[in-house]
Amino acid sequence: MILGAKMKQILSALLVFLFLTGCATNNLPNGSKYSKETLINKANNGDINAMLALSKYYDFPQTIEGLKYFDKWYKNIDKNKDPKELALIGDIYYDYSDMFLDGETKALTLLNEASKKGSLDAKVSLIKHHITYHKIYEAQKIESEIIEKLSVEQLQKLYTIYMDKYKRDQAEKVASYLAERGADLPYKLQLQDIKSTMYRTSAKEKVEKFIEKTIASKDSEKILELAELFKKKYRYQESLTLYNEYIKLDDKNADVYYSLSIIYDKGHYRQKLNKDKEKSQEYLQKAASLNHIEASVKLLENYGRSIDTLDKYLELKNRLISSNEGTLALANYYNKKRYKEKARELFEKLAEEENHEAILELALKTPSRYYFYPEEYISAKKWQEFILSSTNTKLKNAFTKEVIENYTYKKAFPEVIKKLEQDILESDNILTLRKYANKNRYSNIDLAIKMYEKASNAGDIKSSLELVSLYTNKKVNKYDKAVEVLQTLIDKGDKKAAYKLAHLYLYPPYSLNKKPEDKKALAIYEDLAKKNDLKAIQELVTYHLCYSCNKDPKRDKKTGFYYMKKLYEIRKSPRDYASMGWAYAYGEGVEADLKKAEEYYLQAAQKGYTSAYYNLAWLYYRNDDNKDKNIIRIDYKKAKEYLELGAKHFNYPSINLLGVFYKDGLGVKKDMKKAIRLFEKAALYDKYAANHLAKYYRDKKDYENAIKYFGYARNKGDAAAQVELGVLYEKGLGTKKDVRKALGYYKDAYQNYRDKSQKDVAAYNIGLIYHYGKGDIKKDLKKAKSWYLKSNHDKAKTEFYKIEKPKKK
């Protein structure tokens, strides 16, 4: 059927809101054997399958009632149940973990229990959790244990997890296991892969083979799905091939002919496909003859352009108006042609028959800024009232989605918006309350607070935490209330609230004029650390061993090392070994012991933390910037061995430093060509490698390449590269002279809060531009003096006194 973009959005909204609202009723939904009440009674008696059914058929955890029951039932779940059931219910608690007190821990407890009992599904879910939180080592450990045992379906699920998290290497490994079993990925996943690679030249052969394989399958659904993907991506030649193959299998699909009509109507220059209006019209007629509504209306539009086709126009129009679907399409056609009265007449007729699309079309009309149509306004009010008083949830939710954030609608019909907001506030669906609270947090913060408060009072933890963010907003300024909410959650045992309160004490919002309360924050973290809470221990390590923080009597390096060691003893992750190595290497909270540092770094590297090879190299090497650094001994060959191991594992700092060894001939014969190759390999990822290349090309007066590589370093936040780019643009070296752009680079370097090394040079260079009025920047002595005063550069003072003579004493 034909629908404008607006109507299509409305139809989509009907489906989305039905899912989001998840209204629980006493009627049996499709697929459920039992009523909600029966399932609740079963779940009260420890029936996990009843809990699963409530989630599947009634979206029960989303509702206020469901949240309370699921919170209560958790304590009664028998951990000795079938591991398959435990894994499934664990997944549900994980999906809704932000609703429950310490929800993630509860979910992981169930999944770990199921995992111990041998549930492979639980292990796959745990991999997903670890990947989400970037715990690659933990994920790989589980994968290595189970990969050989997984079923085809489980492998497919694992593949999807890796692809969704952009872990292509791991996904390809899983795909190889599927291939060994003679199994393909689900076709949708194969399509996803083709979608992500179709524009790569290197993947051309792969895409062609996939098309051939799909055609050879004679599976019309797959062929059609692939054809539509290529059409959507404007790969018209491929889609034409596939559509024509599809027609050989099914020549009665009107959608296919309509798609072919669109392709020939548009053509595609890059694909060397010329527009062909005759073919387009031919396919359009074929689609219309098969009762394709959109094709029929487009054909109607074509027929309406000439008196010669008037008979065909009238015949087609009469055919359309004989059905509600066609009438709706015709009404939209009239709308497009600005035949407003004709369109409204048809919409009214359909609306009286309770056609939702027509009702929404009429109700969503807002008065024009230039012309007022009384009938249109009256009609809109009439159908708004109809929707507001309707018991049809789908209709009301679709209407709400369209208008609740529409500024024009809010201005035209404020009373309608107020009523809808009240309806949302009365909703028992926590996700709905959250969604609209989030949408209103900037435009109507008071309403957002009311919505979050309702969900919070029902026990939703995420809403409580969101309330804290709003209470600490400058406009609201209820800091004490925020602390109260968090403390209440902490008293109930919620860890996220504890983390949030500790963070609030350490970093209170600047706008609220509150002083940090380190002592209170530390007390929270220390209390959690006693219970071996890893996040709290990590926070204590960060706090006490903070390198960039101001000296504070509460910050104690020995305490920091104590917690670092505790973290290592509990977790023993590769990074923990590296952290211990760092502490011993630099004497952070413990007496320096370079041999111990080497031992820990080696173990870290062997366990997969390959950056440790770079750290190991620095135990046998130092440069002019680190003359006083303690090392085991100068041993370039030993350092080079470690760097080569790091480079083998694509550790870019190792690759860069290895390049330095070849550049300077450290433990190896000087080889600038090899150094350049290494720097090029690392330049995109390591600012030092990029800088080495940039300076090399600058010194060779190859300024274009110098700009390229200084640009790489600048993208990595290097202030020196920002200054160098400024100099090149100011002088017009390797590029068109552009003093304004140079000024921008200098200001970036001055404002670079991560790298303050170039502040003085940058401020001095900016002062010079304003002092002498360079390029298209006008001379401005006031600005020049201001920038000179910001700089401690040797020449800044001299230039300043050229403007303002020093006063004689």
MARVO-81005 format. One record per residue (C-alpha): residue in one letter; x, y, z. Coordinates in steps of 0.02 Angstrom, whole numbers, padded with zeros to 5 digits, always signed. Example, Ala and Ser with C-alpha at 12.3 -4.5 7.8 and 13.67 -1.06 7.14 Angstrom:
REM MARVO-81005
A+00615-00225+00390/S+00684-00053+00357/
END
This chain:
REM MARVO-81005
M+00000+00000+00000/I+00059+00176-00030/L+00106+00279+00121/G+00205+00440+00139/A+00360+00441+00248/K+00253+00502+00392/M+00129+00360+00376/K+00269+00232+00367/Q+00341+00302+00529/I+00170+00287+00609/L+00152+00104+00559/S+00325+00070+00627/A+00276+00159+00786/L+00125+00046+00807/L+00239-00106+00814/V+00375-00026+00919/F+00255+00038+01050/L+00163-00126+01063/F+00329-00204+01111/L+00384-00064+01228/T+00223-00051+01322/G+00208-00236+01352/C+00036-00220+01431/A-00005-00369+01539/T-00183-00427+01521/N-00284-00574+01579/N-00312-00629+01399/L-00199-00767+01335/P-00074-00700+01209/N-00027-00805+01058/G+00081-00952+01109/S+00046-00950+01296/K-00039-01101+01373/Y-00079-01012+01535/S-00148-00847+01596/K-00035-00724+01683/E-00113-00765+01853/T-00085-00952+01830/L+00097-00923+01783/I+00123-00809+01934/N+00056-00945+02048/K+00173-01072+01969/A+00321-00953+01984/N+00278-00924+02167/N+00308-01110+02190/G+00482-01101+02111/D+00434-01146+01932/I+00571-01071+01822/N+00476-01114+01663/A+00331-01007+01723/M+00451-00861+01748/L+00518-00889+01572/A+00341-00890+01501/L+00295-00729+01594/S+00446-00645+01517/K+00415-00714+01342/Y+00227-00688+01328/Y+00191-00547+01450/D+00354-00445+01451/F+00331-00463+01638/P+00498-00395+01704/Q+00462-00230+01615/T+00307-00194+01718/I+00297-00126+01894/E+00206-00282+01950/G+00329-00396+01859/L+00483-00311+01931/K+00421-00340+02109/Y+00385-00523+02074/F+00550-00557+01985/D+00643-00471+02127/K+00554-00583+02252/W+00574-00743+02150/Y+00763-00726+02131/K+00791-00782+02312/N+00686-00937+02281/I+00774-00996+02123/D+00842-01170+02155/K+01024-01169+02097/N+01015-01359+02080/K+00887-01347+01940/D+00920-01402+01762/P+01069-01297+01700/K+00974-01259+01539/E+00835-01177+01640/L+00962-01085+01748/A+01050-01019+01592/L+00886-00956+01517/I+00827-00870+01676/G+01004-00801+01699/D+00992-00722+01527/I+00827-00638+01575/Y+00899-00567+01736/Y+01050-00509+01634/D+00941-00423+01504/Y+00849-00329+01642/S+00997-00317+01762/D+00990-00128+01775/M+00817-00142+01855/F+00870-00246+02004/L+00976-00213+02158/D+01150-00273+02109/G+01064-00348+01957/E+01218-00390+01856/T+01293-00490+02000/K+01128-00584+02021/A+01123-00627+01837/L+01305-00680+01831/T+01281-00789+01985/L+01146-00886+01892/L+01249-00897+01732/N+01405-00952+01825/E+01306-01084+01919/A+01234-01149+01755/S+01409-01142+01680/K+01482-01247+01822/K+01346-01376+01790/G+01401-01387+01608/S+01281-01269+01518/L+01366-01215+01358/D+01230-01084+01330/A+01278-01004+01496/K+01461-01004+01445/V+01418-00917+01281/S+01320-00786+01379/L+01470-00761+01493/I+01581-00733+01340/K+01459-00599+01284/H+01471-00516+01455/H+01661-00517+01455/I+01671-00450+01277/T+01550-00310+01321/Y+01663-00256+01463/H+01823-00279+01359/K+01882-00426+01466/I+01960-00511+01316/Y+02070-00629+01417/E+01921-00698+01515/A+01819-00718+01355/Q+01960-00809+01266/K+01986-00924+01414/I+01803-00982+01409/E+01803-00994+01220/S+01956-01107+01218/E+01869-01225+01341/I+01706-01242+01243/I+01735-01204+01058/E+01753-01389+01012/K+01594-01435+01107/L+01474-01303+01041/S+01327-01351+00931/V+01302-01268+00763/E+01167-01157+00838/Q+01281-01105+00982/L+01424-01069+00863/Q+01307-00961+00761/K+01257-00867+00918/L+01440-00842+00966/Y+01478-00780+00791/T+01338-00651+00807/I+01405-00593+00975/Y+01579-00564+00903/M+01512-00475+00749/D+01399-00362+00853/K+01551-00314+00959/Y+01661-00286+00805/K+01775-00433+00846/R+01798-00490+00667/D+01951-00599+00698/Q+01861-00699+00832/A+01706-00708+00722/E+01806-00780+00577/K+01881-00910+00692/V+01704-00965+00742/A+01654-00966+00558/S+01798-01086+00522/Y+01728-01207+00653/L+01558-01197+00569/A+01638-01234+00401/E+01724-01388+00475/R+01552-01450+00527/G+01487-01421+00350/A+01371-01287+00417/D+01342-01113+00352/L+01312-00958+00452/P+01128-00910+00459/Y+01088-00821+00296/K+01053-00657+00387/L+01228-00662+00462/Q+01303-00698+00291/L+01208-00547+00225/Q+01276-00443+00369/D+01452-00493+00319/I+01422-00451+00136/K+01346-00285+00187/S+01503-00238+00284/T+01625-00289+00146/M+01534-00255-00019/Y+01624-00091-00053/R+01798-00161-00027/T+01894-00195-00187/S+01980-00341-00100/A+01809-00421-00069/K+01747-00411-00250/E+01777-00595-00287/K+01700-00646-00121/V+01541-00546-00158/E+01528-00617-00335/K+01543-00795-00269/F+01411-00761-00138/I+01290-00700-00272/E+01325-00855-00378/K+01301-00969-00228/T+01136-00885-00181/I+01069-00899-00360/A+01124-01082-00369/S+01026-01119-00209/K+00862-01086-00304/D+00797-01018-00138/S+00681-00876-00190/E+00677-00798-00016/K+00867-00787-00006/I+00882-00721-00183/L+00752-00587-00147/E+00833-00537+00017/L+01003-00517-00067/A+00927-00420-00212/E+00845-00298-00092/L+01008-00274+00003/F+01100-00227-00157/K+00958-00112-00209/K+00962-00024-00041/K+01150+00002-00061/Y+01128+00067-00240/R+01218-00083-00316/Y+01087-00089-00453/Q+01178-00204-00575/E+01191-00342-00445/S+01011-00316-00390/L+00949-00326-00571/T+01037-00494-00594/L+00958-00561-00435/Y+00783-00493-00469/N+00783-00572-00642/E+00837-00739-00567/Y+00698-00723-00440/I+00567-00695-00576/K+00617-00862-00653/L+00561-00943-00490/D+00411-00831-00452/D+00338-00713-00582/K+00190-00657-00476/N+00278-00548-00347/A+00219-00369-00373/D+00353-00296-00258/V+00491-00361-00372/Y+00418-00277-00527/Y+00397-00115-00429/S+00580-00122-00374/L+00635-00150-00554/S+00531+00000-00606/I+00619+00110-00477/I+00792+00050-00531/Y+00762+00089-00715/D+00680+00254-00671/K+00833+00312-00572/G+00978+00230-00664/H+01153+00239-00590/Y+01298+00333-00669/R+01437+00246-00572/Q+01366+00075-00613/K+01347+00124-00796/L+01160+00094-00790/N+01064+00219-00897/K+00889+00276-00855/D+00758+00182-00957/K+00587+00262-00941/E+00504+00135-01055/K+00564-00013-00953/S+00519+00077-00793/Q+00341+00106-00856/E+00328-00074-00916/Y+00375-00144-00744/L+00263-00017-00659/Q+00114-00077-00760/K+00157-00258-00721/A+00164-00218-00533/A-00001-00123-00542/S-00085-00267-00635/L-00038-00375-00485/N-00127-00249-00371/H+00029-00164-00303/I-00041-00008-00221/E+00114+00104-00230/A+00142+00056-00411/S-00041+00092-00448/V-00031+00266-00373/K+00132+00305-00464/L+00051+00245-00624/L-00099+00355-00583/E+00019+00502-00567/N+00096+00461-00737/Y-00075+00443-00819/G-00132+00608-00743/R+00002+00705-00837/S-00081+00695-01008/I-00256+00705-01081/D-00208+00558-01193/T-00207+00441-01042/L-00360+00513-00954/D-00464+00355-00981/K-00327+00249-00902/Y-00316+00374-00758/L-00504+00360-00721/E-00506+00171-00738/L-00360+00152-00617/K-00433+00279-00495/N-00599+00183-00487/R-00505+00021-00457/L-00410+00099-00312/I-00562+00173-00228/S-00648+00003-00226/S-00542-00051-00075/N-00493+00031+00089/E-00309+00003+00053/G-00326+00084-00118/T-00431+00227-00046/L-00295+00265+00081/A-00165+00265-00057/L-00274+00381-00162/A-00297+00498-00014/N-00108+00508+00006/Y-00092+00541-00180/Y-00215+00686-00166/N-00116+00752-00017/K+00043+00748-00119/K-00043+00842-00260/R-00112+00969-00133/Y-00293+00921-00168/K-00323+00944+00019/E-00513+00936+00022/K-00519+00779-00085/A-00387+00698+00024/R-00474+00747+00186/E-00641+00681+00121/L-00564+00510+00090/F-00469+00509+00255/E-00630+00554+00348/K-00724+00412+00263/L-00589+00288+00314/A-00575+00359+00490/E-00761+00334+00518/E-00729+00151+00480/E-00592+00157+00615/N-00446+00145+00495/H-00298+00187+00607/E-00186+00262+00473/A-00324+00382+00420/I-00365+00429+00601/L-00183+00469+00634/E-00165+00568+00474/L-00312+00680+00523/A-00266+00695+00707/L-00087+00744+00667/K-00133+00896+00563/T-00067+01057+00639/P-00120+01233+00588/S-00011+01312+00454/R+00090+01467+00500/Y+00022+01554+00345/Y-00155+01487+00315/F-00289+01429+00434/Y-00408+01293+00375/P-00556+01284+00498/E-00618+01114+00439/E-00445+01038+00451/Y-00423+01107+00628/I-00595+01047+00685/S-00561+00875+00609/A-00393+00864+00698/K-00474+00906+00866/K-00611+00779+00837/W-00492+00636+00801/Q-00373+00686+00940/E-00517+00669+01063/F-00561+00502+00985/I-00383+00438+01011/L-00369+00505+01189/S-00531+00420+01241/S-00490+00260+01146/T-00446+00099+01235/N-00342+00045+01085/T-00164+00043+01152/K-00080+00028+00982/L-00170+00180+00913/K-00138+00287+01066/N+00045+00239+01076/A+00076+00275+00892/F-00005+00446+00914/T+00098+00479+01071/K+00261+00436+00983/E+00223+00559+00843/V+00174+00710+00948/I+00257+00701+01118/E+00421+00777+01056/N+00349+00880+00914/Y+00375+01064+00954/T+00246+01122+00825/Y+00117+01005+00897/K+00156+01057+01076/K+00127+01238+01028/A-00034+01204+00931/F-00115+01080+01051/P-00037+01100+01226/E-00188+01022+01311/V-00166+00862+01209/I+00018+00851+01257/K-00027+00875+01441/K-00154+00734+01432/L-00029+00618+01347/E+00105+00659+01475/Q-00019+00614+01611/D-00057+00450+01523/I+00129+00409+01518/L+00144+00450+01703/E+00004+00325+01736/S+00092+00189+01635/D+00146+00033+01730/N+00284-00004+01604/I+00454+00042+01671/L+00538+00049+01500/T+00404+00172+01440/L+00430+00283+01593/R+00618+00277+01568/K+00606+00314+01383/Y+00500+00470+01401/A+00595+00530+01553/N+00755+00523+01451/K+00674+00615+01306/N+00615+00754+01422/R+00771+00771+01531/Y+00826+00929+01439/S+00663+01001+01374/N+00554+00968+01528/I+00664+00914+01674/D+00522+00922+01801/L+00419+00797+01701/A+00572+00686+01679/I+00598+00685+01868/K+00416+00635+01897/M+00432+00490+01775/Y+00596+00429+01848/E+00527+00448+02024/K+00379+00337+01983/A+00492+00201+01912/S+00614+00224+02056/N+00477+00207+02186/A+00427+00044+02100/G+00603-00021+02132/D+00689+00016+01966/I+00873+00044+02007/K+00921+00126+01842/S+00785+00258+01865/S+00851+00293+02040/L+01026+00319+01972/E+00959+00430+01832/L+00869+00533+01965/V+01036+00565+02048/S+01100+00641+01886/L+00948+00755+01876/Y+00953+00803+02060/T+01133+00860+02036/N+01086+00963+01883/K+01118+01149+01907/K+00934+01190+01875/V+00872+01067+02006/N+01014+01077+02133/K+00958+00941+02254/Y+01129+00872+02300/D+01072+00810+02471/K+00925+00721+02391/A+01044+00636+02269/V+01153+00577+02414/E+00998+00514+02505/V+00940+00412+02355/L+01111+00332+02335/Q+01132+00297+02520/T+00961+00212+02524/L+01016+00098+02382/I+01183+00063+02465/D+01094+00014+02626/K+00997-00113+02522/G+01159-00181+02451/D+01173-00102+02277/K+01354-00087+02221/K+01323+00030+02074/A+01249+00156+02194/A+01403+00140+02303/Y+01518+00174+02155/K+01412+00322+02103/L+01408+00399+02277/A+01596+00380+02298/H+01621+00463+02128/L+01500+00603+02177/Y+01598+00634+02337/L+01763+00640+02241/Y+01700+00743+02094/P+01546+00845+02143/P+01473+00945+01997/Y+01565+01110+01982/S+01402+01205+01959/L+01339+01154+02132/N+01487+01234+02222/K+01519+01080+02329/K+01692+01032+02391/P+01760+00856+02361/E+01741+00739+02510/D+01884+00616+02481/K+01871+00540+02654/K+01689+00486+02627/A+01728+00418+02454/L+01876+00317+02518/A+01771+00246+02659/I+01647+00177+02530/Y+01783+00101+02420/E+01876+00029+02570/D+01717-00052+02636/L+01688-00135+02466/A+01872-00184+02454/K+01855-00283+02616/K+01729-00389+02521/N+01854-00411+02377/D+01756-00298+02259/L+01873-00281+02110/K+01806-00116+02045/A+01824-00033+02216/I+02001-00102+02236/Q+02045-00034+02063/E+01976+00137+02111/L+02084+00137+02267/V+02238+00093+02164/T+02198+00234+02042/Y+02169+00358+02183/H+02328+00323+02282/L+02444+00298+02133/C+02375+00441+02028/Y+02524+00509+01932/S+02446+00675+01878/C+02352+00716+02040/N+02407+00851+02161/K+02499+00792+02316/D+02375+00759+02454/P+02404+00681+02625/K+02260+00561+02592/R+02349+00493+02437/D+02473+00362+02493/K+02578+00261+02371/K+02607+00120+02494/T+02419+00102+02515/G+02403+00107+02326/F+02528-00036+02307/Y+02439-00134+02445/Y+02278-00130+02344/M+02369-00161+02180/K+02443-00319+02255/K+02273-00369+02324/L+02198-00348+02150/Y+02338-00455+02077/E+02315-00591+02208/I+02128-00603+02178/R+02117-00583+01990/K+02289-00622+01917/S+02244-00552+01746/P+02387-00519+01623/R+02368-00333+01654/D+02383-00360+01843/Y+02553-00442+01815/A+02604-00292+01710/S+02545-00171+01845/M+02652-00261+01974/G+02799-00249+01854/W+02770-00062+01836/A+02766-00037+02026/Y+02931-00128+02050/A+03010-00043+01900/Y+02973+00133+01962/G+02965+00103+02150/E+02783+00153+02160/G+02729+00114+02339/V+02862-00019+02355/E+03052-00022+02349/A+03111-00030+02168/D+03168-00203+02114/L+03207-00213+01929/K+03229-00403+01928/K+03055-00425+02003/A+02990-00300+01877/E+03063-00405+01736/E+02985-00564+01808/Y+02811-00487+01818/Y+02824-00407+01645/L+02877-00574+01570/Q+02730-00664+01648/A+02612-00527+01587/A+02679-00544+01409/Q+02670-00734+01411/K+02490-00725+01470/G+02439-00611+01326/Y+02476-00433+01383/T+02596-00400+01240/S+02626-00217+01286/A+02737-00287+01424/Y+02870-00324+01293/Y+02888-00136+01270/N+02907-00115+01459/L+03038-00252+01462/A+03141-00164+01328/W+03150-00008+01437/L+03237-00109+01574/Y+03387-00123+01455/Y+03378+00046+01367/R+03362+00231+01405/N+03369+00387+01298/D+03415+00569+01327/D+03243+00607+01398/N+03266+00472+01531/K+03448+00490+01581/D+03411+00463+01766/K+03297+00313+01741/N+03348+00157+01837/I+03378+00010+01721/I+03455-00163+01742/R+03593-00119+01619/I+03618-00046+01446/D+03596-00195+01331/Y+03529-00144+01161/K+03525-00322+01093/K+03420-00382+01239/A+03304-00232+01222/K+03291-00265+01035/E+03241-00446+01067/Y+03096-00388+01175/L+03045-00256+01048/E+03043-00385+00909/L+02928-00495+01014/G+02814-00346+01042/A+02817-00302+00857/K+02773-00482+00814/H+02614-00458+00918/F+02574-00290+00833/N+02619-00185+00985/Y+02641-00016+00903/P+02751+00068+01036/S+02869-00081+01016/I+02867-00061+00827/N+02906+00125+00844/L+03050+00099+00967/L+03120-00039+00857/G+03120+00091+00718/V+03219+00208+00831/F+03348+00069+00858/Y+03372+00053+00669/K+03372+00242+00645/D+03505+00271+00778/G+03601+00108+00758/L+03570+00044+00934/G+03630-00136+00945/V+03609-00150+00758/K+03683-00071+00601/K+03599+00093+00554/D+03464+00061+00424/M+03353+00211+00387/K+03251+00117+00258/K+03205-00016+00385/A+03170+00118+00515/I+03052+00207+00395/R+02959+00045+00358/L+02934+00015+00544/F+02878+00194+00576/E+02754+00181+00431/K+02683+00021+00506/A+02650+00107+00672/A+02616+00288+00619/L+02427+00276+00616/Y+02422+00210+00794/D+02576+00283+00881/K+02607+00471+00887/Y+02794+00449+00911/A+02810+00346+00753/A+02707+00476+00659/N+02819+00615+00726/H+02978+00523+00675/L+02913+00509+00497/A+02850+00688+00493/K+03018+00758+00550/Y+03110+00646+00427/Y+03007+00712+00281/R+03014+00892+00346/D+03204+00885+00352/K+03205+00815+00174/K+03091+00962+00125/D+02952+00840+00076/Y+02824+00950+00162/E+02669+00862+00095/N+02718+00700+00181/A+02771+00799+00334/I+02595+00872+00345/K+02520+00698+00323/Y+02617+00621+00468/F+02607+00772+00582/G+02420+00755+00552/Y+02425+00575+00615/A+02518+00629+00772/R+02398+00774+00798/N+02250+00652+00788/K+02332+00559+00932/G+02334+00719+01036/D+02517+00767+01013/A+02539+00953+01049/A+02709+00965+00961/A+02629+00902+00800/Q+02493+01035+00817/V+02627+01170+00829/E+02725+01096+00681/L+02567+01095+00574/G+02539+01277+00623/V+02715+01323+00565/L+02693+01233+00397/Y+02525+01318+00363/E+02591+01487+00421/K+02737+01475+00300/G+02641+01388+00161/L+02758+01238+00155/G+02681+01086+00069/T+02513+01173+00064/K+02432+01339+00024/K+02480+01472+00150/D+02339+01487+00277/V+02378+01590+00432/R+02202+01571+00500/K+02221+01382+00496/A+02393+01398+00576/L+02315+01503+00714/G+02189+01363+00744/Y+02328+01234+00763/Y+02423+01345+00885/K+02266+01370+00989/D+02235+01182+00989/A+02411+01155+01055/Y+02387+01287+01189/Q+02221+01212+01245/N+02281+01031+01237/Y+02245+00975+01414/R+02323+00803+01387/D+02489+00870+01325/K+02540+01037+01399/S+02719+01030+01335/Q+02692+01158+01197/K+02586+01289+01287/D+02727+01418+01293/V+02779+01397+01110/A+02597+01399+01053/A+02554+01556+01152/Y+02711+01643+01086/N+02670+01598+00904/I+02491+01661+00926/G+02558+01823+01000/L+02671+01847+00847/I+02523+01827+00727/Y+02421+01961+00817/H+02574+02071+00846/Y+02623+02084+00663/G+02455+02051+00580/K+02505+01901+00477/G+02404+01838+00328/D+02220+01885+00341/I+02231+01908+00530/K+02223+02091+00576/K+02352+02169+00689/D+02286+02171+00867/L+02414+02227+00997/K+02296+02198+01143/K+02276+02015+01095/A+02462+02000+01059/K+02508+02063+01234/S+02380+01945+01312/W+02458+01794+01225/Y+02637+01846+01263/L+02591+01857+01447/K+02525+01678+01440/S+02693+01615+01376/N+02855+01578+01469/H+02949+01565+01304/D+03117+01655+01308/K+03069+01775+01168/A+02892+01811+01227/K+02950+01940+01354/T+03058+02027+01223/E+02913+02039+01101/F+02797+02099+01239/Y+02913+02245+01279/K+02919+02294+01096/I+02735+02337+01118/E+02741+02402+01295/K+02905+02478+01351/P+02959+02425+01526/K+02929+02560+01656/K+03087+02639+01726/K+03109+02622+01913/
END
